[in-house]
Amino acid sequence: MEWHINEAVNSGASEDQILEALEVAMEMGGGPATVLSRFALKVLN
């Protein structure tokens, strides 16, 4: 996940765009995606 987020940032994605992608992933992935999203937030910080 860290690699994907870093590549998104390097490609010009804003933090808002990354957070929106996480929101969609949580909606589509349910509980497991919600739990794993904390790693993405850690990378963003």
DSSP file (Angstrom, degrees, kcal/mol; ACC not computed):
  #  RESIDUE AA STRUCTURE BP1 BP2  ACC     N-H-->O    O-->H-N    N-H-->O    O-->H-N    TCO  KAPPA ALPHA  PHI   PSI    X-CA   Y-CA   Z-CA
    1    1 A M     >        0   0    0      0, 0.0     4,-2.4     0, 0.0     5,-0.2   0.000 360.0 360.0 360.0 -38.7    0.0    0.0    0.0
    2    2 A E  H  >  +     0   0    0      1,-0.2     4,-2.6     2,-0.2     5,-0.2   0.912 360.0  50.5 -59.3 -43.0    2.9    2.4    0.8
    3    3 A W  H  > S+     0   0    0      1,-0.2     4,-2.6     2,-0.2    -1,-0.2   0.931 110.3  49.4 -61.3 -45.6    4.3    2.0   -2.7
    4    4 A H  H  > S+     0   0    0      1,-0.2     4,-2.1     2,-0.2    -1,-0.2   0.896 112.4  47.3 -62.9 -41.4    0.9    2.8   -4.3
    5    5 A I  H  X S+     0   0    0     -4,-2.4     4,-2.5     2,-0.2    -1,-0.2   0.928 112.4  49.3 -67.2 -44.0    0.4    5.9   -2.2
    6    6 A N  H  X S+     0   0    0     -4,-2.6     4,-2.7    -5,-0.2    -2,-0.2   0.905 111.7  49.2 -61.5 -40.8    3.9    7.1   -2.8
    7    7 A E  H  X S+     0   0    0     -4,-2.6     4,-1.5     2,-0.2    -1,-0.2   0.879 109.3  52.4 -66.5 -37.1    3.4    6.6   -6.6
    8    8 A A  H  <>S+     0   0    0     -4,-2.1     5,-2.8     2,-0.2     4,-0.2   0.928 112.0  45.7 -62.8 -44.4    0.1    8.4   -6.5
    9    9 A V  H ><5S+     0   0    0     -4,-2.5     3,-1.7     1,-0.2    -2,-0.2   0.922 111.5  51.9 -64.2 -44.1    1.7   11.4   -4.8
   10   10 A N  H 3<5S+     0   0    0     -4,-2.7    -1,-0.2     1,-0.3    -2,-0.2   0.769 107.2  54.7 -63.7 -25.1    4.7   11.3   -7.2
   11   11 A S  T 3<5S-     0   0    0     -4,-1.5    -1,-0.3    -5,-0.2    -2,-0.2   0.435 129.1 -95.7 -88.7  -0.1    2.2   11.3  -10.1
   12   12 A G  T < 5 +     0   0    0     -3,-1.7    -3,-0.2     1,-0.3     2,-0.2   0.527  69.2 153.7 103.3   6.3    0.5   14.5   -8.7
   13   13 A A      < -     0   0    0     -5,-2.8    -1,-0.3    -6,-0.2     2,-0.1  -0.470  38.2-132.4 -69.4 137.8   -2.4   13.1   -6.7
   14   14 A S     >  -     0   0    0     -2,-0.2     4,-2.0     1,-0.1     5,-0.2  -0.413  21.9-109.2 -83.3 165.6   -3.5   15.4   -3.9
   15   15 A E  H  > S+     0   0    0      1,-0.2     4,-2.6     2,-0.2     5,-0.2   0.885 120.9  55.6 -61.1 -38.1   -4.1   14.2   -0.4
   16   16 A D  H  > S+     0   0    0      1,-0.2     4,-2.2     2,-0.2    -1,-0.2   0.893 106.6  50.0 -62.1 -39.5   -7.9   14.7   -0.9
   17   17 A Q  H  > S+     0   0    0      2,-0.2     4,-2.0     1,-0.2    -1,-0.2   0.895 111.2  48.4 -66.5 -39.6   -7.8   12.5   -4.0
   18   18 A I  H  X S+     0   0    0     -4,-2.0     4,-2.1     2,-0.2    -2,-0.2   0.912 111.4  49.9 -66.8 -41.8   -6.0    9.7   -2.1
   19   19 A L  H  X S+     0   0    0     -4,-2.6     4,-2.2     1,-0.2    -2,-0.2   0.882 108.8  52.7 -63.9 -37.6   -8.5   10.0    0.8
   20   20 A E  H  X S+     0   0    0     -4,-2.2     4,-2.1     2,-0.2    -1,-0.2   0.909 107.8  51.1 -64.1 -41.0  -11.4    9.8   -1.7
   21   21 A A  H  X S+     0   0    0     -4,-2.0     4,-2.4     1,-0.2    -2,-0.2   0.891 109.4  51.2 -62.4 -38.7   -9.9    6.6   -3.1
   22   22 A L  H  X S+     0   0    0     -4,-2.1     4,-2.5     2,-0.2    -2,-0.2   0.898 107.2  53.3 -64.3 -40.1   -9.6    5.2    0.4
   23   23 A E  H  X S+     0   0    0     -4,-2.2     4,-2.1     2,-0.2    -2,-0.2   0.919 110.5  46.5 -60.8 -43.7  -13.3    6.0    1.0
   24   24 A V  H  X S+     0   0    0     -4,-2.1     4,-2.5     1,-0.2     5,-0.3   0.914 111.3  52.1 -64.9 -42.2  -14.3    4.1   -2.1
   25   25 A A  H  X S+     0   0    0     -4,-2.4     4,-2.9     1,-0.2    -2,-0.2   0.891 109.5  49.7 -61.3 -39.2  -12.1    1.2   -1.1
   26   26 A M  H  X S+     0   0    0     -4,-2.5     4,-1.4     2,-0.2     8,-0.3   0.892 111.4  48.7 -67.8 -38.5  -13.7    1.1    2.3
   27   27 A E  H  < S+     0   0    0     -4,-2.1    -2,-0.2    -5,-0.2    -1,-0.2   0.915 120.6  36.0 -65.5 -42.2  -17.2    1.1    0.8
   28   28 A M  H  < S+     0   0    0     -4,-2.5    -2,-0.2     1,-0.2    -1,-0.2   0.816 122.4  43.4 -81.9 -31.2  -16.4   -1.6   -1.7
   29   29 A G  H  X S-     0   0    0     -4,-2.9     4,-0.6    -5,-0.3    -3,-0.2   0.581  89.5-161.2 -94.9 -10.8  -14.1   -3.7    0.6
   30   30 A G  H  X  -     0   0    0     -4,-1.4     4,-1.9     1,-0.2     3,-0.2  -0.302  58.4  -8.5  68.4-148.5  -16.1   -3.6    3.8
   31   31 A G  H  > S+     0   0    0      1,-0.2     4,-2.4     2,-0.2    -1,-0.2   0.879 132.7  51.7 -54.7 -49.7  -14.5   -4.4    7.1
   32   32 A P  H  > S+     0   0    0      0, 0.0     4,-2.2     0, 0.0    -1,-0.2   0.901 111.4  48.0 -59.6 -39.9  -11.1   -5.6    6.0
   33   33 A A  H  X S+     0   0    0     -4,-0.6     4,-1.4    -3,-0.2    -2,-0.2   0.868 110.0  53.1 -67.6 -35.1  -10.5   -2.6    3.8
   34   34 A T  H  < S+     0   0    0     -4,-1.9     4,-0.4    -8,-0.3    -1,-0.2   0.917 110.4  46.9 -65.0 -43.0  -11.5   -0.3    6.7
   35   35 A V  H >< S+     0   0    0     -4,-2.4     3,-1.0     1,-0.2     4,-0.2   0.916 114.1  47.1 -64.7 -42.9   -9.0   -2.0    9.0
   36   36 A L  H >X S+     0   0    0     -4,-2.2     3,-1.5     1,-0.2     4,-0.8   0.700  93.3  78.0 -74.2 -18.9   -6.2   -1.8    6.4
   37   37 A S  H 3X S+     0   0    0     -4,-1.4     4,-2.0     1,-0.3    -1,-0.2   0.752  79.0  72.1 -63.9 -21.4   -6.9    1.9    5.6
   38   38 A R  H <> S+     0   0    0     -3,-1.0     4,-1.8    -4,-0.4    -1,-0.3   0.838  92.8  56.0 -62.6 -30.3   -5.2    2.9    8.8
   39   39 A F  H <> S+     0   0    0     -3,-1.5     4,-1.9    -4,-0.2    -1,-0.2   0.887 105.4  51.4 -67.2 -37.7   -1.9    1.9    7.1
   40   40 A A  H  X S+     0   0    0     -4,-0.8     4,-2.1     1,-0.2    -2,-0.2   0.911 108.9  50.1 -64.8 -41.7   -2.6    4.3    4.3
   41   41 A L  H  X S+     0   0    0     -4,-2.0     4,-1.7     1,-0.2    -1,-0.2   0.868 107.9  54.2 -64.7 -35.6   -3.3    7.1    6.8
   42   42 A K  H  < S+     0   0    0     -4,-1.8    -1,-0.2     1,-0.2    -2,-0.2   0.901 108.4  49.1 -63.6 -40.9    0.0    6.3    8.5
   43   43 A V  H  < S+     0   0    0     -4,-1.9    -2,-0.2     1,-0.2    -1,-0.2   0.898 108.9  52.8 -65.3 -40.6    1.8    6.7    5.1
   44   44 A L  H  <        0   0    0     -4,-2.1    -1,-0.2     1,-0.3    -2,-0.2   0.842 360.0 360.0 -65.5 -32.6    0.1   10.0    4.4
   45   45 A N     <        0   0    0     -4,-1.7    -1,-0.3    -5,-0.2    -2,-0.2   0.478 360.0 360.0 -81.0 360.0    1.2   11.4    7.7
